[in-house]
Amino acid sequence: MQQLASQNAPSPGVVVPHFIFGAVVWLCVTILIISFPGAFVQHYFNPRLLSITHLLALGWITMIIFGALYQLVPVILEIKLFSEKLSVTSFVSLAIGCILISVSFWKFQFSGMMHAGATFAVIAVSLFAVNIFATARNSAKKTIERKFILTSVVWLVFTVSAGMTLAINLSSPFLEVSHLELLKLHAHAGIVGWFMQLIIGVSSKLIPMFIVSHHLNENKLRISYYLINIGLLSFIISLFLEYTPGVLFGVILVVAGISFFLSFVYEAYKKRVKRNLDLGMKQSMIAFLMLLIPVLLSLVFVSELWDTGKLTIPLAVAYGSTIFIGFITSLIMGQTYKTLPFIIWLKVYRGKVGKGKLPFPKDLYSEKLADFQLWTFIPGFATLIVGIILLNKIIVTISGILLLISVSIYFFNLMKIILHKPITLHE
Amino acid sequence: MNKILTPKEEELLKALKDVIDPELMVNIVDLGLVYDLTIDEEKKTVNIDLTLTSPGCPLGDMITEDTRQMTDSVLPGYEIDIKLVWNPPWSFEMMTEDGRNALYRR
């Protein structure tokens, strides 16, 4: 008989530290936005923005994804995680790597500390990759979700390896290609290859499950998979060879691939049985709407249909901010309410089910506060983009304050969930 | 469930309406998750075939245990066997009218 997903769940000690570390980093980032708004109103290759970007990419997003995947891979592949010890070692290594890399960027020093940080990041990712592949090997499920997840892990390994190469190249140059082009290569391998594909793989399973949608056209996902990977390969090889038509071709394929995925999400939304979305799903759906902004911007950049002139650099910063602080952050904050309460609920109430009326997983946090979190996040994000485009530090600072309020509420709810003590409700 | 239930089975099915799917906040009977329910009075056994809205549904433990507990409270002393089944896969059409209305309201 097929095993229940909860029987395959790892111990909370594996998953929870990732969420705490990630939330603390995201909290720190909002403080940095308030303290150093100038980072967002100049060329993106500046020490502070590079540092903030790596804090977000490694310390917040990748950290939470690692933790969530240890919980979700058993759900998606219907099998136990290969090793919990590898997960813990990977967590420690990623935390150290993230801090060392971000401090090095802040100081704009690319030797000892940066190399050590990159090495820790490579170790963390390698251990994670071994764990995920070993888990998948034991699963009989050969679905498109599995394909997306495993391919995204390959791109993650490539991204951190490319990052390490860049770090070495910054201190002892040996590559002839422009550093900014290499940076685009590294960034997009991470954004499209790792984040985007992982998100597609996980959400194409979870979204229909959470809003109860059936009879969906999975061919859209299969087409999306090939378009994204062929497009990304073309983009990266062309960037390295500095061959512009190949870059354009790659971007068009990737955009087409993402569009097929968004069409799948829209189909799930239209066919959903659960009409009213809860807060976690609302914020997730808003995240997918936000994704349209960088998708359109990427076409503007490569097509040269519109001469962006002086706006080129602010738009590039807005592009990255929309992906990291808009789309992915919104999705993570929303999905936290769909995953973490269940993880903790399972730990606290395992064995107590049926022995009295228990709270539901959604009772582990304050929905009102979570609602307030969403409605401070949206204007916070919007003002950030306006501040970036207008090159206005005051508006960026205001956005930082709104985002800080939002993440503080998120952190409060997160800790409320994690520290939940067992209670029995009386009818 | 397309079969005629005995009064005792009817009673149990009615009681199972208190078992709620925590994700959808609708009871398992109106969701159409109870595929079969048989009570053998002589052998004092209850057999229930249960499904979930999705095979990976992470709250399966909670639903099956609540079902077991509810059955035990209605039929104390009976041997309870709850089987999770996946064929046919659950679909929207299996919900009752009440279930659909409840979901549309949420």
Interface residues (C-beta under 8 A of the other chain):
Chain A: M1 Q2 L4 A5 S6 Q7 A9 V75 I76 E78 K205 P208 M209 F210 V212 H214 H215 V273 K274 R275 N276 F342 L346 Y349 R350 V353 G354 K355 F360 P361 K362
Chain B: I20 P22 E23 L24 M25 T53 S54 P55 G56 C57 P58 L59 G60 D61 M62 T64 E65 D66 R68 Q69 M70 D72 K83 L84 W86 S91 F92 M95 R100 L103 Y104 R105 R106
